Amino acid sequence: MYARVARFEGGDPARMDEVIEANRKLIEAALASPPEGLEDALGTWVLVDRQARRGLGITLFATEDGMRRGDQALDTMSPPGPAGEAGGRRTSVELYEVVVRAERS
């Protein structure tokens, strides 16, 4: 499994819930009907630190090739509306191989 981790900083703290909801809708729609390049995405986690005004978007892929295609597709996307206007800016993107995965059932 592979992961693309995008870091975000800034944004309007007063609109954080609005940005989160807009991103939730975009991500759910993309997983239900993936845009070109994201067909291999398995899921996405979004983590936020409200006080520090920063966040992480972690998108998981089954293969390295799928991750690289997904990275190219996501690099061209900019969230519209509240997510793009108030959500801060992407500061970095990193690509990882997931070598340990443990979940409580």
C-alpha positions in Angstrom: 0.0 0.0 0.0 1.1 3.6 -0.7 0.2 7.0 0.7 0.3 10.5 -0.6 0.5 13.0 2.3 -0.3 16.7 1.6 0.3 19.3 4.2 -1.8 22.5 4.5 -1.3 25.6 6.6 -3.2 28.8 7.2 -6.8 29.4 6.4 -9.6 31.2 8.2 -10.2 29.7 11.6 -13.7 31.1 11.7 -14.6 29.0 8.6 -12.8 25.8 9.6 -16.1 23.7 9.9 -17.2 25.1 6.5 -13.9 24.1 4.9 -14.0 20.6 6.5 -17.6 20.0 5.3 -16.8 21.2 1.7 -13.7 18.9 1.6 -15.8 16.0 3.0 -18.3 16.4 0.2 -15.5 16.6 -2.5 -13.7 13.5 -1.2 -16.9 11.4 -0.9 -17.9 12.4 -4.4 -14.4 11.5 -5.7 -14.4 8.1 -4.1 -17.9 7.3 -5.4 -17.1 8.4 -8.9 -13.3 8.9 -9.2 -12.0 11.6 -11.6 -9.3 10.6 -14.1 -6.1 9.6 -12.3 -7.8 8.7 -9.0 -9.4 5.4 -10.0 -6.9 3.6 -7.8 -7.5 5.6 -4.6 -8.6 3.4 -1.7 -9.5 6.1 0.7 -8.6 9.4 2.3 -8.0 10.6 5.8 -8.0 14.3 6.7 -6.4 15.4 9.9 -6.6 19.0 11.3 -5.0 20.9 14.1 -7.5 23.7 14.6 -5.3 25.8 17.0 -2.2 25.6 14.8 -4.3 26.1 11.6 -2.7 23.2 9.8 -3.8 19.9 8.3 -2.9 16.7 6.5 -4.6 15.0 3.7 -3.6 11.3 3.4 -4.8 9.4 0.4 -4.1 5.7 0.2 -3.4 3.6 -3.0 -2.9 -0.1 -3.5 0.0 0.3 -5.9 2.9 2.7 -6.4 1.9 3.4 -10.0 -1.7 4.2 -8.8 -0.2 6.6 -6.2 1.9 8.4 -8.8 -1.1 8.8 -11.1 -3.1 10.0 -8.2 -0.4 12.5 -7.2 -0.4 14.0 -10.7 -4.2 14.3 -10.7 -4.3 15.8 -7.2 -1.6 18.3 -8.0 -3.8 19.8 -10.6 -6.8 20.1 -8.4 -7.7 23.1 -6.2 -10.8 22.9 -4.0 -13.5 25.3 -5.2 -15.5 27.6 -3.1 -15.0 27.6 0.7 -12.4 24.8 0.7 -10.1 26.8 -1.6 -10.8 30.3 -0.4 -10.6 29.7 3.4 -8.8 26.4 3.7 -5.2 27.7 3.6 -2.5 26.6 1.2 -0.8 23.3 0.4 2.7 23.6 1.7 4.1 20.2 0.7 3.3 16.7 -0.7 5.2 13.6 0.2 4.9 10.0 -1.1 5.3 7.0 1.1 5.1 3.2 1.1 3.0 2.0 3.9 5.1 -0.7 5.6 3.0 -1.4 8.7 -0.7 -1.2 9.0 -2.4 -2.2 12.2 -6.1 -1.6 13.1 -8.2 -2.7 15.9 -11.2 -4.7 14.8 
